């Protein structure tokens, strides 16, 4: 059974359609109007082996904030919906990943409860035209709407592009581990018997 979801979100600020297949191969079609963000979502799809299609039209004449945050909302909802009752999943995933001079860790628990911690500092406020603070905005929205615990730590790094890229790659690979079906796991991996409330 393919675990997939399609989400549509329309507000006065953005119009977004997003589809996600957790059991994909990294196929992607991304168009948010924000070049660096498209690059990061492409990395997320490729390193997570998720099939991901995103079309976002946002109020970029204001800035990229609404587009990035609302895409995170849609991705989080898609993850949660595609997981269903979470029977058989590994649940936890973590990885420490080198990206040139940067070392980044992402740790995930698909607990059905949201928590987000980010420990990352950027040497510059922008990567091209992209505000570096939007990396945290995006992942906070993903965590809140997928109902996951997500902890991100940048141990060190001196290049803002590499720091952001390290976090996207690490988070994708941690999620890839967490959503994997464990053949030894029967039912939901929780002593409560549920990961949905």
C-alpha positions as CSV (number, residue, x, y, z in Angstrom):
1,X,0.0,0.0,0.0
2,X,1.4,3.4,-1.0
3,X,1.3,6.0,1.8
4,X,0.5,9.2,0.1
5,X,-1.5,12.4,0.5
6,X,-2.5,15.5,-1.4
7,X,-3.2,18.9,0.3
8,X,-4.6,22.1,-1.0
9,X,-4.5,25.3,1.0
10,X,-5.9,28.7,-0.2
11,X,-5.7,31.9,1.8
12,X,-5.6,35.6,0.9
13,X,-1.8,35.2,1.1
14,X,-1.0,31.9,-0.7
15,X,-2.5,29.2,-2.9
16,X,-0.7,25.9,-2.5
17,X,-1.2,22.4,-3.8
18,X,1.1,19.7,-2.5
19,X,1.3,16.0,-3.0
20,X,3.6,13.6,-1.1
21,X,4.4,9.9,-1.4
22,X,6.4,8.6,1.5
23,X,7.2,5.4,-0.4
24,X,8.6,7.1,-3.4
25,X,12.0,7.4,-5.1
26,X,12.8,11.1,-4.8
27,X,10.8,12.2,-7.8
28,X,9.9,15.9,-7.5
29,X,8.3,18.9,-9.2
30,X,8.8,22.0,-7.2
31,X,7.7,25.6,-8.0
32,X,7.2,28.0,-5.1
33,X,8.6,31.1,-6.8
34,X,11.4,31.2,-4.2
35,X,14.6,29.8,-5.8
36,X,16.6,28.8,-2.8
37,X,13.5,27.3,-1.1
38,X,12.8,25.2,-4.3
39,X,16.4,24.0,-4.0
40,X,15.9,22.9,-0.3
41,X,12.6,21.1,-1.1
42,X,14.4,19.3,-3.9
43,X,17.0,18.1,-1.4
44,X,14.2,17.0,1.0
45,X,12.6,14.9,-1.7
46,X,15.9,13.4,-3.0
47,X,17.4,12.6,0.4
48,X,14.1,11.3,1.9
49,X,13.3,9.3,-1.2
50,X,9.9,11.0,-1.1
51,X,8.0,11.8,-4.2
52,X,7.0,15.5,-3.8
53,X,5.1,17.9,-6.0
54,X,4.6,21.5,-4.8
55,X,3.0,24.4,-6.6
56,X,2.8,27.6,-4.5
57,X,1.7,31.0,-5.5
58,X,2.2,33.5,-2.8
59,X,2.5,37.2,-2.0
60,X,6.2,37.4,-2.9
61,X,5.8,41.2,-3.5
62,X,5.6,41.4,0.4
63,X,8.3,38.7,1.1
64,X,8.8,35.0,1.2
65,X,7.5,34.4,4.7
66,X,3.9,33.4,3.9
67,X,4.9,31.1,1.0
68,X,7.5,29.3,3.1
69,X,5.4,28.9,6.2
70,X,2.3,27.8,4.4
71,X,4.2,25.3,2.4
72,X,5.5,23.9,5.7
73,X,1.9,23.7,7.0
74,X,0.9,21.7,3.9
75,X,3.9,19.4,4.0
76,X,3.3,18.7,7.7
77,X,-0.4,17.9,7.1
78,X,0.6,15.6,4.2
79,X,3.1,13.7,6.3
80,X,0.5,13.2,9.0
81,X,-2.2,12.1,6.6
82,X,0.0,9.8,4.7
83,X,1.1,8.0,7.9
84,X,-2.4,7.1,8.8
85,X,-2.5,5.2,12.1
86,X,1.3,4.7,12.0
87,X,1.1,1.0,12.4
88,X,4.4,-0.7,11.7
89,X,6.5,2.4,11.4
90,X,10.0,2.7,13.0
91,X,8.7,6.0,14.6
92,X,12.1,7.4,15.6
93,X,14.8,8.6,13.3
94,X,18.0,10.6,13.7
95,X,21.1,11.4,11.8
96,X,24.2,13.5,12.1
97,X,25.2,14.7,8.6
98,X,28.3,16.6,7.4
99,X,27.8,19.3,4.8
100,X,31.2,20.7,3.8
101,X,32.4,22.6,7.0
102,X,29.0,22.2,8.7
103,X,27.8,19.4,10.9
104,X,24.1,19.1,11.5
105,X,21.9,16.7,13.5
106,X,18.1,16.1,13.1
107,X,16.2,13.8,15.4
108,X,12.5,12.9,14.9
109,X,9.8,11.2,16.9
110,X,6.5,10.7,15.1
111,X,4.8,10.8,18.4
112,X,1.5,12.4,17.5
113,X,2.5,15.4,19.7
114,X,4.3,18.5,18.4
115,X,7.6,19.8,19.8
116,X,10.2,21.7,17.9
117,X,13.7,22.7,19.0
118,X,16.2,24.5,16.7
119,X,19.7,25.3,17.7
120,X,21.2,26.9,14.6
121,X,23.0,30.2,14.0
122,X,23.6,31.7,10.6
123,X,26.5,34.0,9.8
124,X,24.4,36.0,7.4
125,X,20.7,37.1,7.5
126,X,20.2,36.1,3.8
127,X,21.2,33.4,1.4
128,X,20.8,35.3,-1.9
129,X,17.3,36.8,-1.5
130,X,16.2,34.1,1.1
131,X,15.9,35.1,4.7
132,X,17.8,32.5,6.8
133,X,15.2,32.8,9.6
134,X,12.7,31.2,7.3
135,X,14.4,27.8,7.7
136,X,13.2,27.7,11.3
137,X,9.8,29.0,10.3
138,X,9.4,26.2,7.7
139,X,10.4,23.4,10.0
140,X,8.4,24.7,12.9
141,X,5.3,24.6,10.6
142,X,6.2,21.1,9.4
143,X,6.6,19.8,13.0
144,X,3.3,21.5,14.2
145,X,1.2,20.1,11.4
146,X,2.7,16.6,11.2
147,X,2.5,16.3,15.0
148,X,6.1,15.3,15.3
149,X,8.9,16.0,17.7
150,X,11.7,17.6,15.7
151,X,15.0,18.6,17.1
152,X,17.6,20.3,14.9
153,X,21.2,21.1,16.0
154,X,24.0,22.7,14.0
155,X,27.1,21.7,15.9
156,X,29.3,24.0,13.8
157,X,29.4,25.7,10.4
158,X,30.5,29.0,8.9
159,X,28.5,29.1,5.6
160,X,24.8,29.9,5.8
161,X,23.9,28.0,2.6
162,X,25.7,24.9,4.0
163,X,23.9,25.2,7.3
164,X,20.5,25.4,5.8
165,X,21.3,22.6,3.4
166,X,22.7,20.4,6.2
167,X,19.4,20.8,8.1
168,X,17.2,20.0,5.2
169,X,19.2,16.9,4.3
170,X,19.5,15.7,7.8
171,X,15.8,16.2,8.5
172,X,14.8,14.4,5.3
173,X,17.0,11.4,6.2
174,X,15.8,11.3,9.8
175,X,12.2,11.3,8.5
176,X,13.0,8.6,6.0
177,X,14.2,6.4,8.8
178,X,11.2,7.2,11.1
179,X,8.5,6.5,8.5
180,X,10.2,3.2,7.4
181,X,8.1,0.1,8.0
182,X,9.8,-2.2,10.5
183,X,9.0,-5.8,9.7
184,X,9.4,-6.8,13.3
185,X,6.9,-4.2,14.5
186,X,3.3,-5.3,14.8
187,X,0.8,-2.6,15.3
188,X,1.6,0.9,16.6
189,X,5.1,1.4,18.3
190,X,3.7,2.8,21.5
191,X,2.8,1.4,24.9
192,X,-0.3,3.6,24.7
193,X,-1.5,1.8,21.7
194,X,-1.9,5.0,19.6
195,X,0.2,7.7,18.1
196,X,-2.7,9.8,16.8
197,X,-3.8,11.5,20.0
